[in-house]
Amino acid sequence: MSAERDAVYFVSDAHFGLTAGAHGAGEREKVKRFRELSAQMRARAADLYILGDLFDFWIEYSMAIRPDYFPVLHELRGLVESGVRVHYLVGNHDFALGPFLQEIVGVSVCHYALDVELQGRRVHMRHGDNVLKKNPLTVKILRNRFCQKLYKAIHPNLGVRLGAYISALSRKRYDNIEISEEAREKYRQIARSCMKAQKCDLVIYGHTHYAEQISYREGEYCNIGSWMTRYDYAVMRNGKIQLMRWD
């Protein structure tokens, strides 16, 4: 692979499709900027890691995909076809991913945490919704495979609208109010514990919508923030990760 294609990108929490059929100016702007970032990645990236909640609600019917997701899916497919390896770690809004992304789009899907070696660094990453063990009951029910099968019996027109409502219950905590300093500190301490337990020197989370990068004696913690309003993302080159903001 050429020197121009040696970067690793990280993005999470775009929440595309905040409501069923969302076509407001905010949603269009998110997609537009993601398209611009994708153009850069096609030129520079070796890998893209999506740390969950790229879509605000995903329930995969065998014969139906939400049409308002098509532009983003098109960008992901374009990245794959250009040679970028795209990895998708599920979050608490898109945990019901089925075979579509892997078989049709070409994206590698991970339903749990991921431990990899990147540019000489041992990296542990996950979405982070279950770090504090506070998933609401609705999310726990929808994560159940049997409940998912029952849910898919609902017509997609109704199922997507119901899912958008359920999704909003957990998302509203982060829409306009940043996560508390107390909660951020808990994430930092859990990341430090993870460095010791997983024998890694870099821990990457999403979920909080609060971007930060901190170095400790044990290693480095990075939360890549959110693509919802601030367009946060991170790039790793030569073993160094850097938080960025698309502007």
N, C-alpha and C positions, 0 to 999 in steps of 0.2 A: 504494500500500500504506500502511496506517495506521501511525502512530508505534509502536503496540504490536506491530507485526509486522515490525520492522526488525532483529532480532538474527540473527546467524549462529552456529550451534552446530557443535561438532566433538566426535566421539566415536570411539573405536577399541578394539580388543582386548577385546571382551566374551567372546569364545570361547564363545558360547552352544552348548549341546550338547556338553559336554566329552567325553562318551562317548555312544555310540548309545543313544537312549532315556533320557537322563539326566533323572531327576525328583527328585533329592535336594533337601534344604532349601536348599543353596547356589545351585543352579540356579534354584529357584523365587524366591529372593530377588533374584537378578540380573534376572530377567524382571519381577518386581514393580516394582523400582526403575526399570527402563527404561520401564515403562508409565507411571509417575509423571512421569518426565522427558518422555516423549512428550506427556503432557497439557499440560505447561508449554510445550513447543515449539509445539503447535497454537495456543496463545494468543499467543506472542511471536515465533516464528521466521519468517524469510523463507527461510532455507536451512539444511539440515543436511548436513554433510560427514562421511561415515563413512570413516575412514582405515584400513580393512582389518581383517581378523580379527574381524569382528562374529560370524561363525560359526566354530566350531572346525574344522570340515571340511565343505567343500561340493564335491560332485561332482554335476553336474546331469544326471539322466536325463530323457529326453523325456517319460516318463509317470509319474514318481515324484519326490515331494518329501518330505524327512524330516518326519514328523508333529510331532516335538518342536520344530521350527522355526516351526510355525504361529502361536503367540502373537506372536513377534517380527515375522514377516511381516505379521501383521494390524496391528500398530502402525505399521509402515512404510507400509502401504497407507492407513491412517487419516491419517497425516501428509500424504501426497500428496493425498488427497481434501480435506483442509482447506486446501490451497493452499501447503503447504511444499514447496519444491524439494529433493528428496533426491538427493544425489550419493554414489556408492559407489566408492571407490578400492580395488582388490583388494589383499589381503595375501598372506602366504605360506601361509595356511590356507584361503583362500577364492578362490584364483586361477582356479579352473575355473568361474567364473560363466558361465552361458549366457544365453539370451534371456528366461528366466522373470522375473527381477527387472525387466527393462525393459518387457517386453510385458504382463505380468500385474499386477505391483505398481506399475509406473510410476516406477521408480528409474533415474536416469542412471548408467551404469556406465563407469568409466575403468580400463583395465588398466595404465596407466603413471602417470607423474607428471602433475600438473595445475598449470598456471600460470593464475591468474585475477586479476582486479582486484576487490577487495572493499572497499567503503566507503572508496575513495580510496587503498587500499594495494595494492601489487603482491605477490601471495602465491604462493609455490611450496610445494606439498605432495605428499607421497607416504607410503606405509606405512612404508618405511624398512628392510625386511628385506634389501635388496640394497645398502644403503649401504656396509657393510663387506665386501661380496663374499664372504660366508661361508655361503651357502646350502648345506645338506647335499645329498648326491647324490640322496637320495630326493625332495627338493623339485624339483631340476632335472629329474629323470625325469618327475615328475607334471606339470610345467609344459609338457612337450612335447605338442603337439596330437595327434600320432599315438598317443602312449602313453595319452592321455586317451580316445581312441576305443577302444583295446583294453581299457582299464579298464572302460568302460561296458558291455562285453560280460559282465562279472561281474554276477550277480544283485544287486540293491540291498541285500538283507539281508546278503550277505557283503561287498559292496563298501564299505558304510558302516562296518561293523565293522573292516575292514582299514584304511580311511582314518583311523578314530579312533586306531588303534594307531600309524600312521605320524605322524599329527598330534602325538601325545604325545611322540614322539622329539624334536621341536624345541621343543615348548612347555615341557617339564619344566625347561629352563634358567631360565625366568622365573617358575615357579609360586611358589616360596618364597624364592628367592635373587634379590635385586635385581642388575641388571646392574652390572658393575664400574665404578669411577670411571674407569679407563683407557678402557673402551669408551664411556662417556658423553662423555668429553673428545674422543674421535674423532668422535662424532656432532656435537658442537659445532663442531669445526673444519671438518668437511665442510659443515655448514650455513653457516658464514661464507664458505667458498669458493663455495658455491652462490649466496649473495647477490650476489657479484661477477659470477659467470658468467651467472646468469639475470636480472641487473639487477632484483632484487626486494628488498623491505625487510622481508619476513616469511617465514620458513621454518618449516613445521609438519611434524613427523614423529609416528609412533606406534611400534609394534613393541617398544620397549625395556621397556614397562610401568613406566617411571619418569618421572613428571611433573615437568617443570621449564620455567622461562621465564626467558630471559636476554637482556639488551639489550647489543648491541655497537655500535661506531661504524658498522659497515656496515648494521646492521639488527637485527632481533629474531628469536630462535630460541625455538620453543615445541614441547615434546613433550607430547602430551596424555595420556600415562599409560595407564591401563587401567581398564576397567569390570569386571574380573574380581572384585576384592575391595574396592578402594578407591573405585570408582565415580567415577573422574576424568572430567572433560569440560572443554571450554573454550567460552567465549562471546565473540563480538566485537560491540561496540556502538560506533558513532561512531568506527570505526577503531581502537579499543583492544581488544586481546584479553586475556582474563583466565582463568586456570586456576580451575576450580571442583571441588567434591567434593559429590556428591549425598548428603544426610544427612537 
